[in-house]
């Protein structure tokens, strides 16, 4: 599977100090995958008191990362 990261997502990664390893860990082992607008998906994973959210478009052989951001864990945590 090819990983494409658009420029906006790279900018957000820098803004939020998200490494490529953090991004790929979230995509390969998310706590949850949620549907989003425009047939996109939100991969999310809790890290160090916050929730890393990665919005992607999925194609047959490509995952395109649209944006990445850290959010308050309580806001997006999975409710059990």
C-alpha positions as CSV (number, residue, x, y, z in Angstrom):
1,X,0.0,0.0,0.0
2,X,1.4,3.4,-1.0
3,X,1.3,6.2,1.5
4,X,0.8,9.7,0.1
5,X,0.9,12.8,2.4
6,X,-0.3,16.0,0.9
7,X,1.4,19.3,1.6
8,X,-1.2,20.4,4.1
9,X,-0.8,17.3,6.1
10,X,3.0,17.8,6.2
11,X,2.4,21.4,7.5
12,X,0.1,20.1,10.2
13,X,2.6,17.4,11.2
14,X,5.2,20.1,11.7
15,X,2.7,22.4,13.6
16,X,1.7,19.6,16.0
17,X,5.2,17.9,16.2
18,X,3.9,14.7,14.7
19,X,6.6,12.4,13.4
20,X,6.3,10.0,10.5
21,X,6.5,7.1,12.9
22,X,3.6,8.5,15.0
23,X,1.6,8.9,11.8
24,X,2.3,5.4,10.5
25,X,1.7,3.8,13.9
26,X,-1.7,5.5,14.0
27,X,-2.6,4.2,10.5
28,X,-1.3,0.6,11.2
29,X,-2.7,0.3,14.8
30,X,-5.6,2.8,15.4
31,X,-7.8,2.7,18.4
32,X,-10.7,3.5,16.1
33,X,-11.5,4.2,12.5
34,X,-14.5,6.5,12.0
35,X,-16.3,7.6,8.8
36,X,-15.9,11.2,7.7
37,X,-17.2,13.5,5.1
38,X,-16.4,13.0,1.4
39,X,-15.9,9.2,1.9
40,X,-12.9,9.9,4.0
41,X,-11.9,8.0,7.2
42,X,-10.5,9.3,10.5
43,X,-7.9,7.1,12.1
44,X,-7.3,7.9,15.7
45,X,-5.0,6.8,18.5
46,X,-4.4,8.0,22.0
47,X,-0.8,9.3,22.7
48,X,0.5,11.0,25.8
49,X,-2.7,12.6,27.0
50,X,-4.1,13.6,23.6
51,X,-5.7,11.9,20.6
52,X,-3.8,11.9,17.3
53,X,-6.3,12.1,14.4
54,X,-5.4,11.3,10.8
55,X,-7.9,12.0,8.1
56,X,-7.4,10.0,5.0
57,X,-8.8,9.1,1.6
58,X,-8.4,5.4,0.8
59,X,-8.0,4.0,-2.7
60,X,-7.3,0.5,-3.9
61,X,-3.5,0.7,-3.5
62,X,-3.1,4.2,-1.9
63,X,-3.8,5.9,1.4
64,X,-3.7,9.7,1.0
65,X,-3.2,11.6,4.2
66,X,-5.3,14.8,4.0
67,X,-4.6,16.3,7.5
68,X,-3.2,15.4,10.9
69,X,-3.9,17.0,14.3
70,X,-3.7,16.4,18.0
71,X,-6.9,16.9,20.0
72,X,-7.9,16.6,23.6
73,X,-8.2,13.0,24.4
74,X,-11.5,13.4,26.3
75,X,-13.2,14.9,23.3
76,X,-12.5,12.0,21.0
77,X,-11.8,9.1,23.3
78,X,-13.7,5.9,22.7
79,X,-16.6,5.6,25.2
80,X,-16.9,2.1,26.7
